[in-house]
Amino acid sequence: MNDAEQLKQAIRVLRQHGFTGKVGTMIELPSAYFDLDRILETGISKIVVGMNDLTSFVFATVRNSQWHDMESPIMLEMLRQMQDKARMKMIDFAVAGYLNTSFIQKNESDGISSALSTTVSIPEIFNLEINHPDHLKRVKRRK
């Protein structure tokens, strides 16, 4: 979502089509970060911060470049601010992306305990060895 207005429109469409469940949103754009106070007033129950895209847009860079640093003081402070605002409104908060052990540990020390990661990151995060690390490539090729 770009901002609270776009989110309100999406929620309105969901409700018009009979959806009565909880609604959450991802914060992946700087515009959403700067409009977070209004986003939190839309009746959502959860925000998930998409770290890959948000970091890319904040630093105007691409993933895997030396400038794409999800653990930079800037990004960690943005997360702290978003989490604090969500807590004050009793809205669930999580981070998502290609996360690593260091990032998760830093965020756990800041009280962020909900993280969503891609399956690619799981072996590194949990120090696991996967017997067939490329098994999903075969599934993707079949489509």
N, C-alpha and C positions, 0 to 999 in steps of 0.2 A: 504494500500500500504506500502511496505517496504521502498521504496525510489523512487527517481525521475525516474530512469531507468525503474522500474516496471510500474510506472504510464505512462510513454511515450509509453511503449508497449501496455498497455491497451487502451490508446487513439488511437494509430495506428490501433488496431483491430476495435475499434468503427467506425473510419472514413472509414476503408476499407469495412465495412458492411453498409455504407451509413448514419450513424448517423451524423447529422450536427448541433445538438443542443449544448448547453453549457455543460461543463463537470466540475464536482467538485470532491473532494476526501475527505476521512476521514483521520485524523491524529490520529492514535490509538497506534502507536508503537514508542518507543524511536528512532529507526533508522529513521523514517520519520521526527520526530522532529529535529534530527540533520542534516537532508538533506533538511530542509524546504526551504532554499534559492533556491536550484535547483528545488524543487517541484513547487515553485511559478513561475518559468520560463517556465513551460510546457504548458502554455496557458489555465490553468484552470480558472474558474470564481468564485469558492467558495471552502473554506475549512471548514470542520466541525470537531471539535476536539471531539473524543470519550473519554469522561472523565473516564468512568468506566475501560475500558481496559488500557488506557494510565496510569492511576493511579496504576492499578494492576502491570503493567510491570515496572514502575519506582520504585515502592517500593517492588517489588518481593513478592507480597502478594495476597490474594484472597479478593473478595468483602465481605463486612460486617465484616472484621476483624478490630481490633483496629488500624492496620497500614494502612488501606485503607482510606486515608484522602485526598479527592479532594480539601479541603480548606486549605491544608498545604501551608506555604509560598513557598515551592518549586513548587507545582503545579500552584499556582496563578501567580508566576513569569514566569513559562513556558507559561501560557496563555497570559500574557501581552506581552511577546516577540513575540509569534506567531501572535497576533493581530496587533502589531506594524508593523511587516514585511508585513502582508497581506494588511494593510492600505496603506503602502508605494507603493504597487503594484496595489492598487485599486481592490483588490480581496475581495469578501464577506467573512465574518468570523462568525462562530457560534460555540457554544458548545452544546454537546448532552450527554444524559445519564440519570441515575436515580438521578435527581437533586432535591435539596430541597430549601426552601425559603432563608436560610442563604447563600447558594452558589450563588443563583441568585442575591441577594442583593449585595454581595461582588463584583460580576462581573459587575453589573450595575454601581457601584461606580467607576469602572475602565473603563467604557465606552463600555463594552460588552453588547449589548442589544438584541442579537439574541440567543435564547436558545431553544433547542429541547429536550423535555422530554418524558418519557414513560407515558402512561395513568395512571399507578399506582401512579406516583408522583403528578399528577394534584390536587387531593384533598388537599394534604399538602401545595403545593405551593400557592394555591388560597384560602386556609382555607374554603374548601367546604365539605359538607357532601354528600356522594353519597348514593342514595337509595338502589342500588343493587351493592355493591362493587365487588361481585364475578360473575357478569353477563358474563364476558369473559371466565370464566372457562368452562361454558357449551358449548360455541362455540368451544373452543379448543378440548373438549372431542369428539365432533362429527366427527372430521377429522380422 
